[in-house]
């Protein structure tokens, strides 16, 4: 409540002190119905020094299942998708370069693990999109993951661009300048700006991670500017959030799929990933 009253600038400053927001982190555990004694060492370590209170990063336990899921969605060979799913472990922008980039920052981890965004990484590597749209940016970790995947695609001879939209003017501050060439960040409501931004464009994939009421508008607008095949992705979702994408799939002839990411050595269990595929 206090953060909302202070405005976006002060909210950003408070977020950057997240390592020492011990009461907030305790509430995060309580909201997840997590008891300290369930894994005392891990949970105390989180309370003491972990910087993440809203957007969690972690490795996953079900990479094989993810590769099979993305292979089903895209028609790519499962063994090739498995190699793409394994890339984040050795990606320099998530390891050495990331550590150098954020070494003086107080609000992010020194190693970047995609968490539920492993799905985004694998899809971008498999689809080789020319245009990716991301709604909801926050710090910009999702943007870093998408841009690093696009950089690998470009090295493979398949360049693409990322359009990111967020209403908060303080978002996207962790994205390294070296990754920003194919990136356009727009601050505004997708209700107001998305249609104009997509004029004349063809969208290959849209990742929705903004406010829930924007979902239907974002999905329908992307479909009106779709490439020959478009993927609509709703990440980390529960309950009614999924029904919006399911409804759009029924209305517009899409096929709906779901995937559950399983974290490794992390207390947070994300919501399911919903994917709509439209020919």
Secondary structure, DSSP 4 states (H G I P E B T S, - for coil): -HHHHH-HHHHHHHHTTGGG-HHHHHHHHHHTT--GGGGHHHHHHHHHH---SSS--BEES-HHHHHHHHHHHH---HHHHHHHHHGGGT-GGGTHHHHHHTTT-SSS-SS--BGGGHHHHHHHHHH--SEEEEE--TTSHHHHHHHHHHHHHHHTT---EEEEEES-TT--TTS-GGGGGGEEEEES-HHHHHHHHTTT--EEEEEE-S-GGGHHHHHHHHHHTEEEEEEEEEEEE-THHHHHHHHHHHHHT-EEEEE---EES-S--PPEEEEEEE-
